[in-house]
Amino acid sequence: MVSNNHPHNQKQPDKTLHSTNRLLRWTDVQPLVAICRSHAHQLIAKGLFPPPRKLVPGGRASAWVESEIQAWIQQRIADGDNSDPDAA
């Protein structure tokens, strides 16, 4: 009997499924950032939040790049660690 335990025969997990460059719809973004959609769009207009990307040129559907959302979250954490508690 031939064994299929050779490394070339073993299926490797698809790492692209777990990439931080996925496109996320707002329903996925909102729980991560804990702000409402209208506030996110106000921040986008000020350049303070990552803008969404159109899923189809000229279309209505948009999504956010996960790595940009994660970077925004990490920056908020870093800003909080370095902020003056009396400066609010």
N, C-alpha and C positions, 0 to 999 in steps of 0.2 A: 504494500500500500504506500502511495506517495503522500508525503506530508505537504500541506500548503502553508507551512510556517516560515517559508523563506521570506526575507524582508521585502523582496520585489513583488511578492504576491499579496502582501498585506495592504489593505486599503488605508491610506493616510487620511486623517480628517481634513475637510476642506476649510482651510484657515480664512478664506475670503468671506465665509459666512460670519465670522467673528471679527472682521475688520472694523476699525473705527471710521472707515470712510463709507459707511452705509448712508443711504438717504432715509431720513426719518420724517414722517408726517407729523403735524402738530400734536396729534393725540399721543405720539411717542415722546415728543419734545417737552410738552407741558409738565408731565410728572417729574422730569429731570430738573427743570429750571424753576419750577414753583412760582411762575408768574402767569398772568392771563395773556391771551393772544393780543388784546388791544395794547397792553403795556409793552409786550415784545415788539409790536410794530412801532410804537412811539420810540423805543430804544433803537430800533433799526434806522428810523428816520434821523436820529442823532448820531448814528455810527457807533452805537454802544452795544449792539447785539448782532450776531451773524445774520446776514440776510438769507432768505430761502432761495432755492434755485427752481426755476420752472422745470417741470418734468418733461414737457413737450414744448418746443418753441411756439410761442403764440398761444399756448394753452392756459388754462386757469389753474390747474393743479400745481402745487409747490411742495418742496420738501427741503429740509435742512441737512447739511453734511454733519454727520455724527461727530467727527473729529473736531469740527469748529465749535459745536455745542459743548463738547467735553473741555476744550481749551477755555471757553468762556466760563464754565463752571470752575475750573481750576484757578482762573484769574480771580474770580469772586472770592474763592477761599484764600488765595494769597493776599488779596486786598484786605480781607477781614483780619488776617493774622498781623498785618502791618498797620492797621488803622488806629487812630487815636480814639478811645472810647468816648471822649468828651466832644468830638468833632461832629456829632450828629445834629 
